[in-house]
């Protein structure tokens, strides 16, 4: 990756395609690579997830602190899988 200045912000570009590297492209790449936890960590910080926000944030929280969710009787792996399913639906993957 390499960086250029565009406007007031620093824009990171992919060295192969020269396309901008966005958080959305990082989420898609993480899902494609099978790294659901990374995809959820990035997506959980998105400001506009609509009705899906709770499920994505809960999936991320379960990935970060699975013992807590086990203590309250929830299956962390199921919550993570649900968050990943929602992400794939939103992104059309």
N, C-alpha and C positions, 0 to 999 in steps of 0.2 A: 504494500500500500504506500501511496505517497500523498502528500498534502499540497494543496494550493489555497490561495486566499481568494475568496469570492465574497464580495461585500464585506460585512463586518465579522463573518465567521470563517473558521478554518474548515475546508471541505476535504475529506479523505477520499481518495480514488483508488479503485482496484487497479493494480499495475498491468493486468492482462487485458481487461475490457475497457479501462479508463472511465468506467461508470462510477458514480458516487456510491460510497458505502454508507447506507442508511441503517438505522436501527431495524427497520422492517426487513431489509435484505439480510441482516444478521440473524433475525428470527427465522426467516425462511431457510437460510443456510444451516442453522442449528437443527431445525426439524428434519431437513434433508439428510443430515449427517447422523440423525438418531439421538442427538443431544437435547432431549426434551427439557431437562432441568435448566439448561442454559437459555433455551427459547422462552421458557416461562419466566425466568429471572429478568430477561430484557422486556418482554411483553407486559409483565405485571406493572411496569412503570409508565406504560402508555396512558395518557390522560383521557382518551376517549375510546373506551371499549364497549360502551353501551350496556346492554343487558348481560353481557358476557364477563364483565369486569370481575364480579365476585368469584366466579368459577375459576378464572385464570389466576387471580390473586390467591385463592385458597389452594390451588394446585402448587403454586410457588411456595406458599407458606408450609405446605405439607412436605415439600422437597427439602426445605431449609430446616424444619423442626419436626421430623416424623414421630419422635417419641411423644411429643405433646398431643398429636392427633390420635395416637394409639391410646393415650391415657384417657381421652374423652370419648373413646369408643368408635373412632373413625379409622378407616383403612387409608393410610397415607398413599399407598401405591394406586389405589382407586381414584383418589383425589387428583393425583398427578396425571394419571391417564385421562381423567375427565377434562382437566385443564388443557392437555395436549390435543384432545379431540376437538374442543372448542376452538383452539387456535387454528387447527387444520381446516375446520369449517369456515371460519372467518376469512382465511387466506385462500380458500379454494384448493387446498392441497389434498 
